[in-house]
């Protein structure tokens, strides 16, 4: 089991697909994103394969809320996307454009 932790402050942004549903994310980039990329590479080397879509399972903490999820690499390699579900946004009073500090344990 890995016991790494990073803290990152990012802006909540909205992605809307082809349907009416919208997904909300915080991009994990900069030093925090590089730390995640290094972890993904090490796990791939150790396991001999890449996780589905290159994801990394994490426990995320934002304010008083904590949940298990996965971070997804961005297609342009500019960072990782952390999905923020509706219950977390409501509990923490977040909306599109809000700045939030998140801690990821992986």
Residue pairs with C-beta under 8 A, 6 or more apart in sequence:
2 39
2 106
3 105
4 35
4 39
4 105
4 106
5 103
5 104
5 105
5 106
6 28
6 32
6 35
6 36
6 103
6 104
7 32
7 101
7 102
7 103
7 104
8 26
8 28
8 29
8 30
8 32
8 33
8 101
8 102
8 104
9 99
9 100
9 101
9 102
10 26
10 27
10 28
10 29
10 82
10 99
10 100
10 102
11 26
11 27
11 97
11 98
11 99
11 100
12 24
12 25
12 26
12 84
12 89
12 94
12 95
12 96
12 97
12 98
12 99
12 100
13 24
13 25
13 26
13 27
13 96
13 97
14 22
14 23
14 24
14 96
15 22
15 23
15 24
15 25
16 22
16 23
17 23
23 83
24 83
24 84
24 85
24 86
24 89
24 94
24 96
25 81
25 82
25 83
25 84
26 81
26 82
26 84
26 100
26 102
27 33
27 74
27 78
27 79
27 80
27 81
27 82
28 36
28 71
28 79
28 80
28 81
28 82
28 102
28 104
29 78
29 79
29 80
30 79
32 104
33 78
33 79
33 80
36 56
36 71
36 80
36 104
36 106
37 73
37 80
39 56
39 106
40 50
40 51
40 54
40 56
40 73
43 51
43 56
44 50
44 51
51 57
53 72
53 73
54 72
54 73
55 70
55 71
55 72
55 73
56 70
56 71
56 80
56 106
57 68
57 69
57 70
57 106
58 68
58 69
58 70
58 71
58 82
58 104
58 105
58 106
59 66
59 67
59 68
59 104
59 105
59 106
60 66
60 67
60 68
60 69
60 82
60 102
60 103
60 104
60 105
61 102
61 103
61 104
61 105
62 84
62 88
62 92
62 94
62 100
62 101
62 102
62 103
63 91
63 92
63 100
64 91
64 92
65 87
65 88
65 91
65 92
67 85
67 88
69 82
69 83
69 85
70 83
71 80
71 81
71 82
71 104
72 80
72 81
72 83
73 80
73 81
74 80
74 81
82 102
82 104
84 94
84 100
88 94
89 95
92 100
94 100
